[in-house]
Amino acid sequence: EKDAEKKRDLADDWLIENFDRAKIPRAAIVSSIQKIKSDPKFQQNNLQQLIDESGYSQKQFISLFKEYVGIAPKYFQRIIRFSEILAKIHADEKLSWTEISYDCGFYDQAHFIKEFQHFCGVNPKTHLENPLIDERVNFFPVD
């Protein structure tokens, strides 16, 4: 039991010593993530608003966002929007591509299809017709 306590104490000491307080997500970044996730129509102009609200320069904001999330805020927004598209597609039998594209913030169907193909590898119609649909849902391109 004493050995276990010693090991735990050593581990605690090591964690405390090596804990990097600079890696704690900043409130502005956490808030931005929540705002992007809450609105699939989140657009580029809203992103600028988040940057302005954060108090950081655009370069600092993007750098911090990448540090904490691993990707740029715009790409994060695109992923969130794509997941919303998939949710809508799988929730509704009677689809209106125009409605879905508008609901998710696209200005035209061509842009919607291009974005869908980027993340899914196929166009929306092919995606729905594919019997392996569940295996393709998690496809993300490797650039």
C-alpha positions as CSV (number, residue, x, y, z in Angstrom):
1,E,0.0,0.0,0.0
2,K,2.9,2.4,0.8
3,D,4.4,1.6,-2.6
4,A,1.1,2.5,-4.3
5,E,1.0,5.8,-2.3
6,K,4.7,6.6,-3.3
7,K,3.9,5.9,-6.9
8,R,0.8,8.1,-6.8
9,D,2.7,10.9,-5.1
10,L,5.5,10.7,-7.7
11,A,2.9,10.8,-10.5
12,D,1.1,13.7,-8.8
13,D,4.4,15.6,-8.4
14,W,5.3,14.9,-12.1
15,L,1.9,16.0,-13.3
16,I,2.0,19.2,-11.3
17,E,5.6,20.0,-12.4
18,N,4.8,19.3,-16.1
19,F,1.4,20.9,-16.2
20,D,1.5,23.7,-18.7
21,R,-0.9,26.4,-17.6
22,A,-0.5,28.1,-21.0
23,K,-2.3,25.1,-22.6
24,I,-5.6,25.8,-20.7
25,P,-8.1,26.8,-23.4
26,R,-8.8,30.5,-23.2
27,A,-12.4,31.5,-22.5
28,A,-12.6,33.4,-25.9
29,I,-11.7,30.2,-27.8
30,V,-14.1,28.0,-25.8
31,S,-16.9,30.6,-26.3
32,S,-16.1,30.7,-30.0
33,I,-16.3,26.9,-30.3
34,Q,-19.6,26.9,-28.6
35,K,-21.0,29.6,-30.8
36,I,-19.9,27.8,-34.0
37,K,-21.3,24.5,-32.8
38,S,-24.7,26.1,-31.9
39,D,-25.3,27.5,-35.4
40,P,-24.8,25.4,-38.5
41,K,-25.4,28.6,-40.6
42,F,-22.4,30.2,-39.0
43,Q,-20.8,32.3,-41.8
44,Q,-17.4,34.0,-42.4
45,N,-18.7,37.4,-41.3
46,N,-19.7,35.8,-38.0
47,L,-16.2,34.5,-37.7
48,Q,-14.8,38.0,-37.9
49,Q,-17.3,39.0,-35.2
50,L,-15.9,36.2,-32.9
51,I,-12.4,37.4,-33.6
52,D,-13.4,41.0,-32.7
53,E,-15.1,39.8,-29.5
54,S,-12.1,37.7,-28.5
55,G,-9.8,40.7,-28.1
56,Y,-7.1,38.9,-30.2
57,S,-5.8,39.9,-33.6
58,Q,-7.0,37.7,-36.4
59,K,-3.6,36.0,-36.6
60,Q,-3.5,35.4,-32.8
61,F,-7.1,34.1,-32.7
62,I,-6.5,31.6,-35.6
63,S,-3.2,30.5,-34.0
64,L,-4.9,29.9,-30.6
65,F,-7.8,28.1,-32.1
66,K,-5.5,25.8,-34.1
67,E,-3.5,25.2,-30.9
68,Y,-6.5,24.1,-28.9
69,V,-8.7,22.5,-31.6
70,G,-6.1,21.3,-34.1
71,I,-7.7,23.0,-37.1
72,A,-8.5,26.5,-38.2
73,P,-11.8,28.0,-37.1
74,K,-13.2,28.2,-40.7
75,Y,-12.5,24.5,-41.3
76,F,-14.0,23.7,-37.9
77,Q,-17.1,25.6,-39.0
78,R,-17.3,23.6,-42.2
79,I,-17.1,20.3,-40.3
80,I,-19.9,21.3,-38.0
81,R,-22.0,22.4,-40.9
82,F,-21.4,19.1,-42.7
83,S,-22.4,17.1,-39.6
84,E,-25.6,19.1,-39.6
85,I,-26.2,18.2,-43.3
86,L,-25.8,14.5,-42.5
87,A,-28.1,14.8,-39.5
88,K,-30.8,16.4,-41.7
89,I,-30.3,13.9,-44.5
90,H,-30.7,10.9,-42.2
91,A,-33.6,12.4,-40.2
92,D,-35.9,13.1,-43.2
93,E,-37.2,10.6,-45.7
94,K,-38.6,13.4,-48.0
95,L,-35.5,15.5,-48.7
96,S,-35.4,18.8,-50.4
97,W,-31.8,19.5,-51.3
98,T,-32.6,23.2,-51.8
99,E,-34.1,23.3,-48.3
100,I,-31.2,21.5,-46.7
101,S,-28.6,23.7,-48.5
102,Y,-30.5,26.8,-47.4
103,D,-31.0,25.6,-43.8
104,C,-27.2,25.0,-43.5
105,G,-26.2,28.4,-44.9
106,F,-25.4,27.7,-48.5
107,Y,-26.4,30.3,-51.1
108,D,-26.7,27.8,-53.9
109,Q,-27.0,24.1,-54.5
110,A,-23.7,23.9,-56.5
111,H,-21.7,25.2,-53.4
112,F,-23.6,22.7,-51.2
113,I,-22.8,19.8,-53.5
114,K,-19.1,20.8,-53.7
115,E,-18.9,21.0,-49.9
116,F,-20.6,17.6,-49.6
117,Q,-18.2,16.0,-52.0
118,H,-15.3,17.5,-50.2
119,F,-16.2,15.8,-46.9
120,C,-18.0,12.7,-48.1
121,G,-16.2,11.9,-51.3
122,V,-19.4,11.5,-53.3
123,N,-22.3,13.8,-54.2
124,P,-25.4,13.7,-51.9
125,K,-27.5,11.6,-54.3
126,T,-24.8,8.9,-54.5
127,H,-24.3,9.0,-50.8
128,L,-28.0,8.2,-50.2
129,E,-28.1,5.5,-52.8
130,N,-24.9,3.8,-51.5
131,P,-25.7,0.7,-49.3
132,L,-22.5,1.3,-47.4
133,I,-23.8,4.7,-46.3
134,D,-23.0,4.2,-42.6
135,E,-19.4,3.5,-43.4
136,R,-19.0,6.6,-45.5
137,V,-20.5,9.0,-42.9
138,N,-17.2,9.5,-41.2
139,F,-15.1,10.1,-44.3
140,F,-12.9,13.1,-44.2
141,P,-10.4,13.9,-46.9
142,V,-6.7,13.8,-46.3
143,D,-5.3,16.8,-48.1
